[in-house]
């Protein structure tokens, strides 16, 4: 898949030449947008998608008074589809939006979190997922979700930490044996040296866990 491929449809006549399945998804996305729960932003977003097996799913943005607890329309639709049909590829994803003045003329762009989910969904299915950003005057067609998020964080990045973690466990066991033998032999210097090494080893583990996002940074830990 190549990066930076976006096809722009700007005329109404050209929009009439969109694939029939995409036209149907636009209608469904608008119906979903009407059902959005957006009392705070008053900005309603609808998403509709088509799976390879012909099933259709929609989603709308769901806001919350605790703002970060809300969820975008794109992720509502993607999570719903993946939960109901795991392993079934998504062919098309259509996104529309409206404000107080009606449906927007220029297509909206998905947020970073939605792009991340779209990208991983595409990687899971190993086939491109076409994304359609629909406005009243313009339609953006992105042939593959990867074009929306270059240099993304992908599952392969996590494997960089797996081998170091295994090595840490091995070295931890090795230091434990040294510590035990030092106590048995009654060597105070050996005990002190081993405890110092073990303390450094523990610090390395905590740093690695934070890097793996398994622990919050020190500034967020409770005292």
C-alpha positions in Angstrom: 0.0 0.0 0.0 1.4 3.4 -1.0 1.3 6.4 1.3 -0.4 9.8 0.6 -3.0 8.5 -1.8 -6.2 10.5 -1.6 -8.8 10.7 -4.4 -10.9 13.9 -4.2 -14.4 14.0 -5.8 -15.5 17.7 -6.0 -18.5 17.9 -8.4 -22.0 16.7 -7.9 -21.9 14.8 -11.2 -18.8 13.0 -10.1 -20.4 12.2 -6.8 -23.2 10.5 -8.7 -20.7 8.1 -10.1 -19.7 6.8 -6.7 -20.2 3.1 -6.3 -23.8 2.2 -5.4 -22.6 0.5 -2.2 -20.9 3.7 -1.1 -24.0 5.8 -1.9 -26.0 3.4 0.3 -23.4 3.8 3.1 -23.6 7.6 2.9 -27.4 7.4 3.5 -26.8 5.0 6.5 -24.1 7.2 7.9 -26.4 10.2 7.8 -29.1 8.3 9.6 -26.6 7.3 12.2 -25.5 11.0 12.6 -29.0 12.0 13.4 -28.9 9.6 16.4 -25.6 10.9 17.8 -25.5 11.9 21.4 -23.7 15.2 21.2 -25.2 17.6 23.7 -21.9 19.3 24.5 -20.2 19.8 21.1 -23.5 19.8 19.1 -21.4 18.2 16.4 -22.9 15.0 15.2 -20.9 12.4 13.3 -22.1 9.2 11.7 -20.1 6.3 10.3 -21.3 3.3 8.2 -19.2 0.4 7.0 -19.6 -2.6 4.7 -18.0 -6.0 5.5 -16.8 -8.5 2.9 -19.7 -10.8 3.8 -22.2 -8.0 2.9 -23.2 -7.1 6.5 -23.6 -3.4 7.4 -22.8 -1.6 10.6 -23.3 2.0 11.7 -22.1 4.1 14.6 -22.5 7.7 15.9 -20.4 9.8 18.4 -21.4 9.3 22.0 -20.4 12.1 24.3 -20.1 12.2 28.1 -20.0 15.0 30.7 -16.6 13.6 31.5 -15.3 14.4 28.1 -12.6 11.7 27.6 -15.2 9.0 28.4 -17.0 9.7 25.1 -16.3 7.8 21.9 -16.1 8.8 18.2 -18.5 7.4 15.6 -15.7 5.7 13.7 -14.6 3.6 16.7 -18.2 2.8 17.7 -18.8 1.3 14.3 -15.5 -0.5 14.0 -15.6 -2.0 17.5 -19.2 -3.1 17.0 -18.4 -4.7 13.6 -15.3 -6.5 15.0 -17.1 -7.7 18.0 -20.0 -9.1 16.0 -17.9 -10.4 13.1 -14.3 -11.1 14.1 -12.1 -12.0 11.2 -14.4 -10.5 8.5 -12.7 -7.8 6.5 -14.2 -4.3 6.1 -14.4 -3.1 2.5 -15.7 0.5 3.0 -16.0 3.0 5.8 -18.0 6.1 5.2 -17.9 9.1 7.6 -20.3 12.2 7.6 -20.8 15.1 10.0 -23.2 17.9 10.7 -23.4 20.9 12.9 -26.1 23.4 13.7 -26.1 24.6 10.1 -26.5 21.2 8.6 -24.1 18.7 7.0 -20.6 20.1 6.6 -19.5 21.1 3.1 -15.9 20.0 3.6 -15.3 16.5 4.9 -14.1 16.1 8.4 -10.9 14.2 9.2 -10.9 11.4 11.8 -9.0 12.0 15.0 -5.7 10.4 15.8 -7.3 7.7 18.0 -9.7 6.7 15.3 -6.9 6.6 12.7 -5.0 4.3 15.0 -7.9 1.9 15.4 -8.6 2.0 11.6 -5.0 1.2 10.9 -4.9 -1.8 13.2 -8.2 -3.0 11.9 -6.7 -2.9 8.4 -3.6 -4.8 9.6 -5.7 -7.5 11.2 -7.7 -8.1 8.0 -4.5 -7.8 5.8 -6.6 -6.2 3.0 -7.1 -2.4 2.4 -10.1 -0.7 3.9 -11.3 2.1 1.8 -12.3 5.2 3.7 -14.7 7.8 2.4 -14.9 11.2 4.0 -18.1 12.8 2.8 -19.0 16.5 2.6 -21.8 18.3 0.8 -19.4 19.7 -1.8 -16.5 17.3 -1.6 -15.7 13.6 -1.0 -12.3 12.3 -0.1 -11.6 8.7 -1.0 -8.7 7.1 0.8 -7.8 3.7 -0.8 -6.3 2.4 2.4 -6.4 3.4 6.1 -2.6 3.3 6.3 -2.6 6.5 4.2 -4.2 8.4 7.1 -1.5 7.6 9.6 2.1 7.3 8.4 4.7 6.3 11.0 2.0 4.7 13.1 2.4 2.7 16.3 1.9 -0.9 15.2 1.7 -4.3 17.0 5.2 -5.1 15.8 6.6 -2.3 17.9 5.6 -4.2 21.1 7.8 -7.2 20.2 10.9 -5.0 20.7 10.4 -5.4 24.4 9.6 -9.2 24.6 13.1 -10.5 24.3 14.6 -8.0 26.8 11.9 -9.0 29.3 12.8 -12.7 29.0 16.5 -11.8 29.4 15.6 -9.8 32.5 13.8 -12.8 34.0 16.9 -15.0 33.4 19.3 -12.5 34.9 16.9 -12.0 37.8 17.0 -15.8 38.6 20.8 -15.7 38.2 21.2 -12.9 40.7 18.8 -14.6 43.1 21.1 -17.7 43.1 24.1 -15.5 43.8 22.3 -13.7 46.7 21.2 -17.0 48.2 24.7 -18.5 48.1 26.2 -15.3 49.5 23.9 -15.6 52.5 24.7 -19.2 53.0 28.5 -18.6 52.9 28.1 -15.6 55.2 29.9 -13.1 52.9 28.8 -9.6 53.9 30.6 -8.0 50.9 29.0 -10.5 48.5 25.6 -9.9 50.0 26.0 -6.1 49.7 27.3 -6.3 46.1 24.5 -8.6 45.0 21.8 -6.5 46.7 23.2 -3.5 44.8 23.0 -5.3 41.5 19.5 -6.6 42.3 18.3 -3.1 43.1 19.6 -1.9 39.7 17.9 -4.8 38.1 14.6 -3.9 39.7 14.9 -0.3 38.5 15.5 -1.6 35.0 12.3 -3.6 35.2 10.3 -0.7 36.3 11.7 1.5 33.5 10.9 -1.2 31.0 7.4 -1.6 32.2 6.8 2.1 31.8 8.1 1.9 28.3 5.7 -0.9 27.6 2.9 1.3 29.0 2.2 -1.2 31.8 2.8 1.4 34.4 2.0 5.1 34.6 4.9 7.5 34.6 6.3 8.6 38.0 4.4 11.9 37.8 1.1 10.0 37.7 1.8 7.5 40.5 0.2 8.1 43.8 2.6 8.9 46.6 
